[in-house]
Amino acid sequence: MNIEPFYKKNISYFKTLSHILYFSLEDNTTSIDPYSNQNNTIHTLKIFDKFYKTINLDDFFYSIFYLLVPSYIEFSQELVAEFYDQALKDYDHFDLFKQFQYRHKYNKQTVRNFLRQKTFNLFMLQFCADYLDINIIIIDNNCLNTIYSKNPTPYKSHIILMKNGSSYQPIFQEKKYIFTSRDQITWIAFRNYIISETFKKIN
């Protein structure tokens, strides 16, 4: 499911997202960003300002449902259970283990057990990104982590979550819940991924 075509392009949306892209305890530090049009320099500011909002939904699934369905839905454990049940059916019917190319990282039955037992863990973060065909940007303890669906690319819909311990909260801007390749944060997330992968290869 590709969500991006179902959302109207916000032509007037301004691209001043830099204040949530870099993190530092120093107020006067700067970071270089090749995608910035401000002389390639971004000043490090606070993580959030008045334009950004969070809702204390805590639960990972409630948070992604809130962002992906920008209208009222009734949050309940039945909703989460239905998601697991449908995902398990699709996992078997469409052979998602092969489609998502998990064979080099996970055991097919182990993944199935996670879905059947409705277990949430780090793997389920990746599975949800693949299953919903979205990229998930997670802000955790002033660090930026991106869970890419199937392959690392900024040309997909992104949602942003703030992680606090074991809870996840949705981050959005006014009525904009989904970010696309038109938004700077998706490119910063992509660059952050490339840099982290480069360091892994060096080490």
C-alpha positions, 0 to 999 in steps of 0.5 A, a space after each residue: 500500500 502506497 499512501 503518498 498518492 492519497 494525500 494532496 500536495 501541500 504546495 505552500 508548506 514551508 521547509 523550515 524543518 531544520 530545528 528537529 534535524 540536529 541535536 546538541 546541548 550547545 545553543 550556538 553550534 552549527 551543522 553542515 547540511 548539503 541539502 540546505 539552501 542557507 549557505 549549507 549551514 544549519 543552526 542547531 535549535 530546539 528539537 520542537 517549536 510551536 508548529 510541531 505537536 505530539 500526542 501522548 498515545 504511548 503505544 506504537 500502533 496507536 501512534 502510527 494509526 493516528 498518523 496514517 488515518 488523519 481522522 478519528 478512530 477508536 483506539 483499542 486492543 481489538 484494533 491492534 489485534 486485528 492488525 496482527 491477525 490481518 498481517 499474519 494472513 497476508 504474511 502466509 498468503 503473499 509469502 511476505 517473508 520472501 517478498 520482504 527478503 528476510 531470509 538472510 536476517 530472520 527465520 520464517 517461522 520466528 517471524 510468523 510466531 511474532 505475528 501469531 503471538 502478537 509480539 512487539 519488538 524491534 523486528 516488528 518496527 521493520 515489519 510494519 515499515 515493510 508491510 505498510 510501505 512507509 518509512 518511519 523516522 524515530 527520534 530517540 534520546 536526541 538521536 535520529 533513526 530511520 526504519 526504511 521499508 524494503 530499501 533505503 529511499 527518501 521517495 516514500 511517505 514518512 511518519 515521525 515518532 518520538 520514542 520515550 523508553 518503551 513508548 512511542 508518540 506521534 509527531 506532526 505539524 498542524 494537520 500534516 501527519 505524513 512527510 514526503 520527499 518534498 520535505 527536508 527531514 526525509 533527506 536528512 534522515 536519508 543522509 544520516 542513514 548513509 553516514 551510519 552505514 559508511 561508518 559500519 563498513 569502515 569499522 
